[in-house]
Amino acid sequence: MILGVSEWLSVKLGWDVTFIRVAFVVSVLVFGVGIGLYLILWLVKMFSN
């Protein structure tokens, strides 16, 4: 997506990046937590380098 979280997470987990992007979109539409989770993971990504 925008900040590179999906690709970073796919490398860490060994999953397909498309699956992770779809999971974020579904979590936003169904549960409403995807945006917050995405921002938290972005912070983790930024400080883990």
C-alpha positions in Angstrom: 0.0 0.0 0.0 1.4 3.4 0.8 4.0 2.9 3.5 5.4 -0.5 2.5 4.0 -2.3 5.5 2.4 -5.1 3.4 5.6 -6.0 1.6 7.6 -5.8 4.8 5.1 -8.0 6.6 5.0 -10.5 3.7 8.8 -10.9 3.8 8.7 -11.3 7.6 5.9 -13.9 7.5 6.8 -15.6 4.3 3.3 -15.0 2.9 2.1 -13.6 -0.4 1.9 -9.8 -0.4 -1.5 -9.9 -2.2 -3.0 -12.0 0.7 -1.8 -9.4 3.2 -3.2 -6.5 1.3 -6.6 -8.2 0.9 -6.5 -9.0 4.6 -5.9 -5.3 5.5 -8.8 -4.2 3.2 -11.2 -6.8 4.6 -10.2 -5.8 8.2 -11.0 -2.2 7.4 -14.3 -2.9 5.8 -15.5 -5.6 8.2 -13.9 -4.9 11.6 -12.7 -1.3 11.2 -9.3 -2.0 12.8 -7.2 -2.3 9.7 -6.1 1.4 9.6 -5.0 1.4 13.2 -3.2 -2.0 12.8 -1.5 -0.7 9.6 -0.2 2.4 11.5 1.0 0.3 14.4 2.9 -2.0 12.1 4.4 1.0 10.2 5.8 2.2 13.5 7.2 -1.2 14.3 8.7 -1.3 10.9 10.3 2.1 11.2 11.9 1.4 14.6 13.0 -2.2 13.9 15.6 -1.2 11.3 
